[in-house]
Amino acid sequence: MSGEKMPEWRYTGMAVSDEKARQALAAVKSACFNCKEHSDDCPLAKAAGEITRMTEENK
């Protein structure tokens, strides 16, 4: 990493590598039940959204 800031998990302030964030996102997405209707209250969708935002804020 050439001076790039690592994404930070806002709940703990821990900096994580892009690779670790990608692995976490893949794990959350693989846990999805693929329901017919999406709910904004779904904790899996919320976690995926948080991880995606975390990595996008770093770009």
Sequence and secondary structure as in RCSB ss.txt:
>XXXX:A:sequence
MSGEKMPEWRYTGMAVSDEKARQALAAVKSACFNCKEHSDDCPLAKAAGEITRMTEENK
>XXXX:A:secstr
  S    EETTTTEE  HHHHHHHHHHHHHT    SS  TT HHHHHHHHHHHHHHHT 
